């Protein structure tokens, strides 16, 4: 799967600039679009799904320009947004009956409605669903009605309870052929193999995630009552205090193993996207989220 953005810009009324001269070529099995609220993630996704035209520039998905080739886009892309709105008065059961007749992967669709318990919502009308229930229904349709399609998902893990969230992470990882947005770095690192990071409509970084885990920068989780000992042992290796943990640079993880055995730190892991984001702070990125 290949996404190519060429000088992509999107302005809304009152000259609100949602995307500004966005350029990247990104290939991956699962691609994450990452950024804080208001960074332009949903705008980029809506153009990718063919729902909006850019103000200028182009956006291509596997060579397809979705907003100009909408008939072909419907054949190749399925999508859902963070807060799907089902304003229809029909029941969930009736919608599923219609979908089973139309979906190429109907058996797969039925299996996953049972796995997520959506089949038990049968008598509920669509407009009566909670945000979490509506999200699940929309995700199941986008992911399992036709697995040949690229699934474009806006914040797919939002509003889900911990059990369904874990299920969906596993399913997305196995399915592939997915583009999704998130403001949670851990979600991107758990699922995606490539990512683009947006901030205030500008591309901060893009690339393969496997290429960013080889530097000697780590996320270290520290009990706050051990801060003095930790700082004394790490010294100038501390790059940033992120509140719940620290970014540190160490040449030998032996010191981290020693601190963990003594209970000075709770654990550590090699930093990936957060290390990249911290680098960009020097270039005016306001948030390390």
N, C-alpha and C positions, 0 to 999 in steps of 0.2 A: 504494500500500500504506500502510495507516494502523494504527499501534499506539497504543492508549490505555490507560494505567495509572491506576487510580483508587484511591488509598490502599492500594496493594498491599503486603501484609505476609505474610511466611512465617517461621514458627517451627518448629524441629525439636525433638527431645527435649532435655531439660535446658535448655529455654528458649533454645536457640541461635537467634539472630535472623539469618536469612540475608538478608532484605529488610525494610526498615523504611519504611512509609508512602510508597511510591514513587508519584509523580505525574508524568506527562508525556503529551503528545500529540505523536506524531512521525510525519511523513509522508515517504516516500522510495521510490525505486526499489530501492536497496540500503541496508539499515540495519545499522549496526555497534553492538554492545553491547561497551563497552570497560571494562577494569578489571584490576587486579592479581589474583593468585591469592587466592581467598577473598573476593572483592568481591561475589559474588552473581550473577555472569554465568550460570553453568550452571543455577542455581535459577530465574532469570527465564526462561531458554530452555525449561526443562522444563515450566513452567507455560504458556508460550506454545504448546508442542507438545501440551498437553492431558494430560501425563503426571503432573502434580501439581496438587492443589488449593491455592489460597492459604489462609492462616490467616484473613485478612480482606481486604476490598477486591476489586477486579475487574481483569481484564486482557482486552482485546479486540483481535483482529486482524481488520481489515476488517469490524468489527461482530460478529464471531464470538467467543463466549466458549468457548475450546477445551476446557477441562476439564469443562464442563457439556453440550457438544454434540459428543460424541466421534465419533459416526457421521458427522456433517457434517465434522468436523475431518479425518478420514481421507480424505475426498474432496478437501479443499482444501490439505492440508499434507503435506509429506514432511520427514523430519528424520534427522539423524545426530549422534552425540556423539563427543567427541574420541577416545575409546578404545573403538571398537565391539567387541562381543564376539560372535564367531561360534562358538558351542559345538556346532554341528551337524557331523555326520560326512560330509555330502555334499561333493562336489567343487565347485570354482568353476564348472567347465563345466556341471554339472547345474543349479546355481543360475541361471546365465545362460540356460540353455534354458528354465527355468520363467519367468523374468522376460520373455524375449522374447515368450512367449505371452500375458503378462498386461499388458505396458506399452503404453500408447497411442502412445508415441514409440519404438517398438522399433528402427527403423532408426537413429535418433539414438543410442540406447543402444549398439547394436553398434559404431557408428563410434567412440564415445568409449572403449569397452573396448579397441579396437585402438590408439587414440591413446596411451592411458596404459599399454599393454602388459598389461592385466589378462587379455586373452584368452590370453596365454601361460602363465597360472597354472592353466590348465584342469584338470590332473590333481591339483592340491593340494587337500586337504580344508580346509574353512573354518577349523577350529581350528588348522591348521598355518601359517596366514598370519602374517607378521611384522606389527608394529604399522603400519608404513607401507603394506604391501599391504592390510591390512584397512581402513585409513583410505581408501585409494583406491577400493576396491570399494564401501564404504558411500557415499562421496561421489558416485560415478557413479550409483548407484541413486537417491539422493536428488535429484540434479540433472537427470538425463536420462531417467528412466523416464516422467515426465509433466511437461513444462515449464510446464503451466498451474498447477501447484501452487506455493505458497509454499514455498521450500526453507529450512529452519531448520537451521543448521550450527553446531556447537560446535567452535571452534578448527580450522577446516577446513585450514589450512596447516601445522599441527603435524605432525611426523613425515615430511614430504615432502622429497624431495631437491630441489636447486635447479632442476632442469629441470622436474619436475612442478609445483613451486610456481609457476614463471613461467607455465606452461600454465594452471594453475587460476585464477590471478589474471585472465588474459585472458578465460577462459571465464566466470567469475563476472561480470565487468564487462559482457560482452555479453549474458548471460542475463537479469540483473535478477531481480526478484521474490524477493529473498533477504534473510534476517535471519541474521547471523552474529556470533559472539563472537570477541574477540581481546584479548590483553594487549599486543599490539605496535601502537603508534600508527601506524607507517609502513604497516602492512597496511590499517588502517581508512582512512587518507587516500588510499591508492592505489585502493581499491575502492568505498567507500561514498559516498553523497551526504548521508546523515544519520546521526547517532550519539547514543547516550546513554552517559554515563560514570558508572560505579558505583564507590563506595569504601566498604568495610565495610557493604554492603547499602543504602547511601544514594545517591540520585541527586545527582551533583555538577553535571552540566550535560547539557543535551540541545539539539539543534537541527540546522539545515542546515549542512553543512561549508562551503558556498560563502560563507556569511555571516561567516566568521571569518578570512578571508585578506586583509582590507583594512587592517588596522592596520599601523603601521610597526615591527613586531616581527619579528625574523629569527633563524633558527638559523644560527650561524656556526661552521664547522669549522676548528679552529686546530691547527697543529703545536705541541706543548708546548714546543719549544725556541724558539718565537717569542712566548711568552706576554707577556713584558715589553713588547715592541714593540706587540703587539695592545692590551694594557691601556692603554698610554700614548695610543694613537691614539683608542680608543673612549671611555676615561674613564668618566664617569658613565652612559654608555649601556648598560653591562653590567647585565643584570637577574639572571642566574643562571648559575652554572657547572654544567653537566650532565655533566661528566666528559669525554665524547667531543666535546662542543661547547658553545657558549654561547648563551644567549638574550640578544639585544641589541636596543635601541631606537635607531633612527637615522632622521632625517628625510630624508636624501639617501643613496641607495645608492651614490653616486659614491665615497664613502670606502671602501666594501666592495669595489667594483670595483678601486680603486687598490691596496688591500692584496692582492687576489687576483693582480693583475698583477705585484706585487713578491714574491709567494710568502709573504707574511706569514700569509695564511689560505688554506685549501684550497678553500673555496667557501662559498656561503650559499644559503639559501632562505627564503621567507617562512614564518614560524611560524604554525601553525594550532592544532591540539589541544594541543600542549605549552604554548603561551602561555595557553590557557584553563585548563589544569591548574595552571600556576604561579599564576594569579590565585587559584585555590581553595586554595592552600597557606595563605593568610592565614585561610581559614575552617576550617582543621583537617585538610585533606587531607594525608596523611603522605607520599605518594609521587608523583613526577612521571613515573615510568616511561616 
